[in-house]
Amino acid sequence: MQIDWDAITHVTKVDPAKSLPGDLSVLEGTDMILVGGSDGVTEANVLETIDALEEQYPEMPVLQEPNGSDHVSRTTIDRVDAIAVPAVYNGDREHFVGKHLDLFTEIGQKPDELFGTNVPLVGGLVKSKGQEVVADLASKLVGEAYVVQNLASAAADQAGVEDQYTPEQVAGAALATEAFYGFPVFYVEYSGTYGGPEDVEAAARYLEETTLFYGGGIDSAAKAEEILEAGADAIVVGDCFHDDPETFRETIPT
């Protein structure tokens, strides 16, 4: 399934290291599942999470956001619709460019697991069907531009974020995403705190083709509505899905 970004308004971020709600009917009305987390994520619990979700929602688009190449395998590639590769604008070099290079290099060292072939991808692309197996993976990869705005969050610590962007810088990052990098997603992330509409308004004016995500602290219909009215194409809701499913229901637009 190719993801129709224009059809996405509500995204549920599911952390494989956390327990799922007992009643997954709370997901009725969400448009996409984003599977990923900062701590305790493994290939095994990613697949367990996907299994549980697909049993009830087999047609729901699933986007994997791996924290490292050890979360990616031939099986995960086959099971998800796309794999998001984050590029954190206000993070360190490792989390804008370095991890992308690491991802491809590390994947190249384990071709049996990923592609069912013993042709090494790094240093062996000319041999056999090396180009085909790389294309197999590349067809699922999507760039995901990030601005991480909660400096106290695990995401900020992990990505080496030391400075919160001003709305003007958020706008510049959005423009760079649309006009230069061409990533399909620009994500303003407040990681558990509510940042309000200012950054969304700043980014939205520069985005036409790129989908604008906002995530962080959305735990009511009022906050969801405020962010969408400010210009976000989609809201990303995670914490209350795991912690308070009934509140989570309120965040799904009707």
KOLPADREN-200654 format. One record per residue (C-alpha): y, x, z; residue number from 0. Coordinates in nm, 4 decimals, decimal comma. Each point is the difference from the previous one (the first is absolute). Last residue first. Example, Ala and Ser with C-alpha at 12.3 -4.5 7.8 and 13.67 -1.06 7.14 Angstrom:
! KOLPADREN-200654
{yy = -0,1060 | xx = 1,3670 | zz = 0,7140 | num = 1}
{yy = -0,3440 | xx = -0,1370 | zz = 0,0660 | num = 0}
***
This chain:
! KOLPADREN-200654
{yy = 1,3589 | xx = -1,5381 | zz = 1,3940 | num = 253}
{yy = 0,0764 | xx = 0,3644 | zz = 0,0705 | num = 252}
{yy = -0,2535 | xx = 0,1734 | zz = 0,2273 | num = 251}
{yy = 0,1745 | xx = 0,1337 | zz = 0,3124 | num = 250}
{yy = -0,0960 | xx = -0,2987 | zz = 0,2129 | num = 249}
{yy = -0,3711 | xx = 0,0696 | zz = -0,0442 | num = 248}
{yy = 0,0512 | xx = 0,3415 | zz = 0,1627 | num = 247}
{yy = 0,1182 | xx = -0,1724 | zz = 0,3165 | num = 246}
{yy = -0,3371 | xx = -0,1750 | zz = 0,0157 | num = 245}
{yy = -0,1793 | xx = 0,3270 | zz = -0,0715 | num = 244}
{yy = 0,1552 | xx = 0,1849 | zz = 0,2956 | num = 243}
{yy = -0,1183 | xx = 0,3603 | zz = 0,0378 | num = 242}
{yy = -0,1771 | xx = 0,0881 | zz = -0,3253 | num = 241}
{yy = 0,2120 | xx = -0,2015 | zz = -0,2419 | num = 240}
{yy = 0,2926 | xx = 0,0559 | zz = 0,2376 | num = 239}
{yy = 0,0003 | xx = 0,3706 | zz = -0,0735 | num = 238}
{yy = -0,0294 | xx = -0,0159 | zz = -0,3762 | num = 237}
{yy = 0,2537 | xx = -0,1941 | zz = -0,2034 | num = 236}
{yy = 0,1368 | xx = 0,1336 | zz = -0,3289 | num = 235}
{yy = 0,2772 | xx = -0,2063 | zz = -0,1571 | num = 234}
{yy = 0,0300 | xx = -0,0390 | zz = -0,3736 | num = 233}
{yy = 0,2639 | xx = -0,0078 | zz = -0,2734 | num = 232}
{yy = 0,2699 | xx = 0,0957 | zz = 0,2451 | num = 231}
{yy = 0,3456 | xx = -0,1235 | zz = -0,0991 | num = 230}
{yy = 0,1848 | xx = -0,0984 | zz = 0,3168 | num = 229}
{yy = -0,1518 | xx = -0,3485 | zz = -0,0286 | num = 228}
{yy = -0,3447 | xx = 0,1533 | zz = 0,0393 | num = 227}
{yy = 0,1086 | xx = 0,1920 | zz = 0,3098 | num = 226}
{yy = 0,1647 | xx = -0,3008 | zz = 0,1643 | num = 225}
{yy = -0,2924 | xx = -0,2295 | zz = -0,0818 | num = 224}
{yy = -0,2534 | xx = 0,2312 | zz = 0,1621 | num = 223}
{yy = 0,2259 | xx = 0,0385 | zz = 0,3020 | num = 222}
{yy = 0,0345 | xx = -0,3767 | zz = 0,0395 | num = 221}
{yy = -0,3711 | xx = -0,0644 | zz = -0,0554 | num = 220}
{yy = -0,0783 | xx = 0,2226 | zz = 0,2938 | num = 219}
{yy = -0,1628 | xx = 0,3309 | zz = 0,0887 | num = 218}
{yy = 0,1429 | xx = 0,2415 | zz = -0,2537 | num = 217}
{yy = 0,0439 | xx = 0,3205 | zz = 0,1981 | num = 216}
{yy = -0,0400 | xx = 0,2454 | zz = -0,2856 | num = 215}
{yy = -0,0740 | xx = -0,0105 | zz = -0,3715 | num = 214}
{yy = 0,2215 | xx = -0,0541 | zz = -0,3056 | num = 213}
{yy = -0,1382 | xx = 0,0300 | zz = -0,3520 | num = 212}
{yy = 0,2151 | xx = 0,0131 | zz = -0,3146 | num = 211}
{yy = -0,1927 | xx = -0,0214 | zz = -0,3282 | num = 210}
{yy = 0,1426 | xx = 0,2265 | zz = -0,2711 | num = 209}
{yy = 0,1004 | xx = -0,1545 | zz = -0,3355 | num = 208}
{yy = 0,3429 | xx = -0,1259 | zz = 0,1050 | num = 207}
{yy = 0,1072 | xx = 0,2140 | zz = 0,2943 | num = 206}
{yy = 0,3489 | xx = 0,1369 | zz = 0,0575 | num = 205}
{yy = 0,1566 | xx = -0,2969 | zz = 0,1804 | num = 204}
{yy = -0,3122 | xx = -0,0407 | zz = 0,2103 | num = 203}
{yy = 0,0340 | xx = 0,3340 | zz = 0,1779 | num = 202}
{yy = 0,3240 | xx = -0,0670 | zz = 0,1869 | num = 201}
{yy = -0,0939 | xx = -0,3605 | zz = 0,0795 | num = 200}
{yy = -0,3335 | xx = 0,1173 | zz = 0,1384 | num = 199}
{yy = 0,1687 | xx = 0,2680 | zz = 0,2084 | num = 198}
{yy = 0,2337 | xx = -0,2576 | zz = 0,1561 | num = 197}
{yy = -0,2550 | xx = -0,2801 | zz = 0,0544 | num = 196}
{yy = -0,1212 | xx = 0,0685 | zz = 0,3531 | num = 195}
{yy = -0,1779 | xx = 0,3066 | zz = 0,1314 | num = 194}
{yy = -0,2573 | xx = -0,1770 | zz = 0,2135 | num = 193}
{yy = -0,2249 | xx = 0,2437 | zz = 0,1815 | num = 192}
{yy = -0,3740 | xx = 0,0465 | zz = -0,0508 | num = 191}
{yy = 0,0144 | xx = 0,2639 | zz = -0,2708 | num = 190}
{yy = 0,3473 | xx = -0,0340 | zz = -0,1549 | num = 189}
{yy = -0,1187 | xx = 0,0600 | zz = -0,3558 | num = 188}
{yy = 0,2132 | xx = -0,0528 | zz = -0,3125 | num = 187}
{yy = -0,2562 | xx = 0,0187 | zz = -0,2817 | num = 186}
{yy = 0,0810 | xx = 0,0555 | zz = -0,3685 | num = 185}
{yy = -0,2980 | xx = -0,0974 | zz = -0,2167 | num = 184}
{yy = -0,0850 | xx = 0,0380 | zz = -0,3716 | num = 183}
{yy = 0,0926 | xx = 0,3713 | zz = -0,0058 | num = 182}
{yy = 0,2130 | xx = 0,0921 | zz = -0,3016 | num = 181}
{yy = 0,1143 | xx = 0,3340 | zz = 0,1379 | num = 180}
{yy = 0,3379 | xx = 0,0187 | zz = -0,1723 | num = 179}
{yy = 0,1797 | xx = -0,3332 | zz = -0,0482 | num = 178}
{yy = -0,1766 | xx = -0,2360 | zz = 0,2382 | num = 177}
{yy = -0,1021 | xx = 0,2415 | zz = 0,2735 | num = 176}
{yy = 0,3223 | xx = 0,2001 | zz = -0,0238 | num = 175}
{yy = 0,2017 | xx = -0,3231 | zz = 0,0271 | num = 174}
{yy = -0,1950 | xx = -0,1045 | zz = 0,3091 | num = 173}
{yy = 0,0539 | xx = 0,3415 | zz = 0,1584 | num = 172}
{yy = 0,3715 | xx = -0,0251 | zz = -0,0695 | num = 171}
{yy = 0,0157 | xx = -0,3467 | zz = 0,1538 | num = 170}
{yy = -0,1809 | xx = 0,1269 | zz = 0,3089 | num = 169}
{yy = 0,2502 | xx = 0,2847 | zz = 0,0136 | num = 168}
{yy = 0,2904 | xx = -0,2456 | zz = -0,0060 | num = 167}
{yy = -0,1705 | xx = -0,2129 | zz = 0,2655 | num = 166}
{yy = -0,0098 | xx = 0,3106 | zz = 0,2190 | num = 165}
{yy = -0,3333 | xx = 0,1781 | zz = 0,0228 | num = 164}
{yy = -0,1566 | xx = 0,0734 | zz = 0,3365 | num = 163}
{yy = -0,0449 | xx = 0,3691 | zz = 0,0608 | num = 162}
{yy = -0,2905 | xx = 0,2046 | zz = 0,1334 | num = 161}
{yy = -0,2914 | xx = -0,1286 | zz = -0,2052 | num = 160}
{yy = -0,2885 | xx = 0,2480 | zz = 0,0093 | num = 159}
{yy = -0,2448 | xx = -0,2391 | zz = -0,1637 | num = 158}
{yy = -0,2295 | xx = -0,0251 | zz = 0,3040 | num = 157}
{yy = 0,2826 | xx = -0,0417 | zz = 0,2457 | num = 156}
{yy = 0,1701 | xx = -0,2615 | zz = -0,2143 | num = 155}
{yy = -0,3238 | xx = -0,1961 | zz = -0,0452 | num = 154}
{yy = -0,0782 | xx = 0,0232 | zz = 0,3702 | num = 153}
{yy = 0,3306 | xx = -0,1711 | zz = 0,0683 | num = 152}
{yy = 0,2948 | xx = 0,1228 | zz = 0,2071 | num = 151}
{yy = 0,2128 | xx = 0,0800 | zz = -0,3070 | num = 150}
{yy = -0,0251 | xx = -0,3578 | zz = -0,1247 | num = 149}
{yy = 0,1528 | xx = 0,0155 | zz = -0,3501 | num = 148}
{yy = -0,2790 | xx = 0,1221 | zz = -0,2285 | num = 147}
{yy = 0,1227 | xx = -0,0134 | zz = -0,3618 | num = 146}
{yy = -0,3020 | xx = -0,0173 | zz = -0,2250 | num = 145}
{yy = -0,0773 | xx = 0,0173 | zz = -0,3722 | num = 144}
{yy = -0,3515 | xx = -0,1223 | zz = -0,0834 | num = 143}
{yy = -0,1556 | xx = 0,1611 | zz = -0,3067 | num = 142}
{yy = -0,3026 | xx = -0,1808 | zz = -0,1372 | num = 141}
{yy = -0,3488 | xx = 0,1447 | zz = -0,0514 | num = 140}
{yy = -0,2802 | xx = -0,2147 | zz = -0,1452 | num = 139}
{yy = 0,0129 | xx = 0,1270 | zz = -0,3585 | num = 138}
{yy = 0,0288 | xx = 0,3530 | zz = 0,1343 | num = 137}
{yy = -0,3480 | xx = -0,0182 | zz = 0,1514 | num = 136}
{yy = -0,1826 | xx = -0,0860 | zz = -0,3200 | num = 135}
{yy = 0,2330 | xx = 0,2273 | zz = -0,1968 | num = 134}
{yy = -0,1191 | xx = 0,2934 | zz = 0,2099 | num = 133}
{yy = -0,3600 | xx = -0,0997 | zz = -0,0695 | num = 132}
{yy = 0,0656 | xx = -0,0172 | zz = -0,3721 | num = 131}
{yy = 0,1776 | xx = 0,3334 | zz = -0,0199 | num = 130}
{yy = -0,2921 | xx = 0,1764 | zz = 0,1647 | num = 129}
{yy = -0,2524 | xx = -0,1442 | zz = -0,2416 | num = 128}
{yy = -0,1813 | xx = 0,3216 | zz = -0,0945 | num = 127}
{yy = 0,2083 | xx = 0,3116 | zz = 0,0633 | num = 126}
{yy = 0,3716 | xx = 0,0255 | zz = -0,0615 | num = 125}
{yy = 0,0850 | xx = -0,1284 | zz = 0,3445 | num = 124}
{yy = -0,1941 | xx = 0,2696 | zz = 0,1798 | num = 123}
{yy = 0,2499 | xx = 0,2009 | zz = 0,2036 | num = 122}
{yy = 0,0659 | xx = -0,2886 | zz = 0,2358 | num = 121}
{yy = -0,2012 | xx = -0,3005 | zz = -0,1079 | num = 120}
{yy = -0,3408 | xx = 0,1494 | zz = 0,0723 | num = 119}
{yy = -0,2706 | xx = -0,1569 | zz = -0,2167 | num = 118}
{yy = -0,2801 | xx = -0,1060 | zz = 0,2342 | num = 117}
{yy = 0,0296 | xx = -0,3638 | zz = -0,0907 | num = 116}
{yy = -0,0261 | xx = -0,3257 | zz = 0,1905 | num = 115}
{yy = 0,3751 | xx = -0,0466 | zz = 0,0049 | num = 114}
{yy = 0,1255 | xx = 0,0162 | zz = 0,3525 | num = 113}
{yy = -0,2869 | xx = 0,1366 | zz = 0,2037 | num = 112}
{yy = -0,1246 | xx = 0,2353 | zz = -0,2687 | num = 111}
{yy = 0,3557 | xx = 0,1088 | zz = -0,0869 | num = 110}
{yy = 0,0774 | xx = 0,1422 | zz = 0,3451 | num = 109}
{yy = 0,2288 | xx = 0,2997 | zz = -0,0543 | num = 108}
{yy = 0,2188 | xx = -0,1731 | zz = -0,2567 | num = 107}
{yy = 0,0880 | xx = -0,2668 | zz = 0,2514 | num = 106}
{yy = 0,1430 | xx = 0,2728 | zz = 0,2182 | num = 105}
{yy = 0,2229 | xx = 0,1283 | zz = -0,2797 | num = 104}
{yy = 0,1130 | xx = -0,3454 | zz = -0,1088 | num = 103}
{yy = 0,0906 | xx = -0,1075 | zz = 0,3518 | num = 102}
{yy = 0,1495 | xx = 0,3363 | zz = 0,0925 | num = 101}
{yy = 0,2418 | xx = -0,0220 | zz = -0,2927 | num = 100}
{yy = 0,1088 | xx = -0,3443 | zz = 0,1101 | num = 99}
{yy = 0,0168 | xx = 0,1144 | zz = 0,3617 | num = 98}
{yy = 0,2452 | xx = 0,2745 | zz = -0,0913 | num = 97}
{yy = 0,2444 | xx = -0,2095 | zz = -0,2013 | num = 96}
{yy = 0,1786 | xx = -0,2460 | zz = 0,2286 | num = 95}
{yy = -0,1948 | xx = 0,0307 | zz = 0,3221 | num = 94}
{yy = -0,0370 | xx = 0,3783 | zz = -0,0050 | num = 93}
{yy = 0,3641 | xx = 0,0391 | zz = -0,0965 | num = 92}
{yy = 0,1120 | xx = -0,1569 | zz = 0,3266 | num = 91}
{yy = 0,0936 | xx = -0,3633 | zz = 0,0426 | num = 90}
{yy = 0,3153 | xx = -0,1824 | zz = -0,1080 | num = 89}
{yy = -0,1308 | xx = -0,0874 | zz = -0,3436 | num = 88}
{yy = -0,3547 | xx = -0,0773 | zz = 0,1104 | num = 87}
{yy = -0,2295 | xx = -0,0074 | zz = -0,3052 | num = 86}
{yy = -0,2989 | xx = -0,2223 | zz = 0,0719 | num = 85}
{yy = -0,3073 | xx = -0,0019 | zz = -0,2288 | num = 84}
{yy = -0,1253 | xx = -0,3563 | zz = -0,0236 | num = 83}
{yy = -0,3562 | xx = -0,0537 | zz = -0,1232 | num = 82}
{yy = -0,0500 | xx = -0,3035 | zz = -0,2206 | num = 81}
{yy = -0,2287 | xx = -0,3000 | zz = -0,0490 | num = 80}
{yy = -0,2415 | xx = 0,1055 | zz = 0,2698 | num = 79}
{yy = -0,3819 | xx = 0,0053 | zz = 0,0113 | num = 78}
{yy = -0,0728 | xx = 0,2481 | zz = -0,2770 | num = 77}
{yy = 0,2336 | xx = 0,2662 | zz = 0,1357 | num = 76}
{yy = -0,1350 | xx = -0,0603 | zz = 0,3506 | num = 75}
{yy = -0,3559 | xx = 0,0569 | zz = -0,1238 | num = 74}
{yy = 0,0738 | xx = 0,3149 | zz = -0,1986 | num = 73}
{yy = 0,1673 | xx = 0,1329 | zz = 0,3114 | num = 72}
{yy = 0,3442 | xx = 0,0123 | zz = 0,1588 | num = 71}
{yy = 0,0584 | xx = 0,0136 | zz = 0,3759 | num = 70}
{yy = -0,0701 | xx = 0,3753 | zz = 0,0019 | num = 69}
{yy = 0,2895 | xx = 0,0361 | zz = -0,2456 | num = 68}
{yy = 0,2494 | xx = -0,0648 | zz = 0,2772 | num = 67}
{yy = 0,2107 | xx = -0,2796 | zz = 0,1489 | num = 66}
{yy = -0,1313 | xx = -0,2421 | zz = -0,2562 | num = 65}
{yy = 0,2041 | xx = -0,3059 | zz = -0,1020 | num = 64}
{yy = -0,2584 | xx = -0,2307 | zz = -0,1560 | num = 63}
{yy = 0,1318 | xx = -0,3030 | zz = -0,1897 | num = 62}
{yy = -0,2155 | xx = -0,3123 | zz = -0,0073 | num = 61}
{yy = 0,0771 | xx = -0,2985 | zz = -0,2233 | num = 60}
{yy = -0,1539 | xx = -0,3216 | zz = 0,1419 | num = 59}
{yy = -0,2625 | xx = -0,1533 | zz = -0,2286 | num = 58}
{yy = -0,2968 | xx = 0,0449 | zz = 0,2383 | num = 57}
{yy = 0,1863 | xx = -0,1495 | zz = 0,2978 | num = 56}
{yy = -0,2610 | xx = -0,0916 | zz = 0,2632 | num = 55}
{yy = -0,2641 | xx = 0,2670 | zz = -0,0647 | num = 54}
{yy = 0,2708 | xx = 0,2223 | zz = -0,1461 | num = 53}
{yy = 0,1686 | xx = 0,0395 | zz = 0,3370 | num = 52}
{yy = -0,3107 | xx = 0,0994 | zz = 0,1932 | num = 51}
{yy = -0,1225 | xx = 0,2410 | zz = -0,2669 | num = 50}
{yy = 0,3452 | xx = 0,1587 | zz = -0,0366 | num = 49}
{yy = 0,0141 | xx = 0,0635 | zz = 0,3733 | num = 48}
{yy = -0,3482 | xx = 0,1531 | zz = 0,0087 | num = 47}
{yy = 0,0944 | xx = 0,2183 | zz = -0,2981 | num = 46}
{yy = 0,3103 | xx = 0,1328 | zz = 0,1735 | num = 45}
{yy = -0,2031 | xx = 0,0415 | zz = 0,3203 | num = 44}
{yy = -0,2453 | xx = 0,2288 | zz = -0,1795 | num = 43}
{yy = 0,2571 | xx = 0,2015 | zz = -0,1948 | num = 42}
{yy = 0,1669 | xx = 0,0803 | zz = 0,3291 | num = 41}
{yy = 0,3250 | xx = -0,1025 | zz = 0,1702 | num = 40}
{yy = 0,0475 | xx = 0,0951 | zz = 0,3645 | num = 39}
{yy = 0,3762 | xx = 0,0480 | zz = -0,0185 | num = 38}
{yy = 0,2763 | xx = -0,0712 | zz = -0,2528 | num = 37}
{yy = -0,1216 | xx = -0,3162 | zz = -0,1692 | num = 36}
{yy = -0,1103 | xx = -0,1476 | zz = -0,3316 | num = 35}
{yy = -0,1136 | xx = -0,3093 | zz = -0,1874 | num = 34}
{yy = 0,2752 | xx = -0,1984 | zz = -0,1753 | num = 33}
{yy = -0,1223 | xx = -0,3544 | zz = -0,0669 | num = 32}
{yy = 0,1846 | xx = -0,2113 | zz = -0,2547 | num = 31}
{yy = 0,1506 | xx = -0,3457 | zz = -0,0511 | num = 30}
{yy = -0,0098 | xx = -0,1600 | zz = 0,3463 | num = 29}
{yy = -0,0345 | xx = -0,3773 | zz = -0,0084 | num = 28}
{yy = -0,3232 | xx = -0,0349 | zz = 0,1959 | num = 27}
{yy = -0,0305 | xx = 0,3199 | zz = 0,2010 | num = 26}
{yy = -0,0211 | xx = -0,1924 | zz = 0,3285 | num = 25}
{yy = -0,3346 | xx = -0,1279 | zz = -0,1324 | num = 24}
{yy = -0,1340 | xx = 0,3325 | zz = 0,1248 | num = 23}
{yy = -0,1015 | xx = -0,1532 | zz = 0,3322 | num = 22}
{yy = -0,1311 | xx = 0,2641 | zz = 0,2396 | num = 21}
{yy = 0,3013 | xx = 0,2178 | zz = -0,0595 | num = 20}
{yy = -0,0896 | xx = 0,3462 | zz = -0,1314 | num = 19}
{yy = -0,0437 | xx = 0,2870 | zz = 0,2421 | num = 18}
{yy = 0,2040 | xx = 0,3139 | zz = -0,0512 | num = 17}
{yy = -0,0946 | xx = 0,3336 | zz = -0,1618 | num = 16}
{yy = -0,0054 | xx = -0,1617 | zz = -0,3447 | num = 15}
{yy = 0,3722 | xx = -0,0837 | zz = 0,0318 | num = 14}
{yy = 0,0798 | xx = -0,3025 | zz = -0,2139 | num = 13}
{yy = 0,3437 | xx = -0,0357 | zz = -0,1553 | num = 12}
{yy = 0,0431 | xx = -0,3569 | zz = -0,1202 | num = 11}
{yy = 0,2328 | xx = -0,0326 | zz = -0,2981 | num = 10}
{yy = 0,2153 | xx = -0,3075 | zz = -0,0687 | num = 9}
{yy = 0,2033 | xx = -0,0486 | zz = -0,3169 | num = 8}
{yy = -0,2222 | xx = 0,1480 | zz = -0,2732 | num = 7}
{yy = -0,0144 | xx = -0,1816 | zz = -0,3357 | num = 6}
{yy = 0,2423 | xx = 0,2375 | zz = -0,1717 | num = 5}
{yy = -0,2247 | xx = 0,2913 | zz = 0,0962 | num = 4}
{yy = -0,2853 | xx = -0,1352 | zz = -0,2127 | num = 3}
{yy = -0,2719 | xx = 0,2408 | zz = 0,1091 | num = 2}
{yy = -0,2522 | xx = 0,0867 | zz = -0,2692 | num = 1}
{yy = -0,3435 | xx = -0,1336 | zz = 0,0921 | num = 0}
***
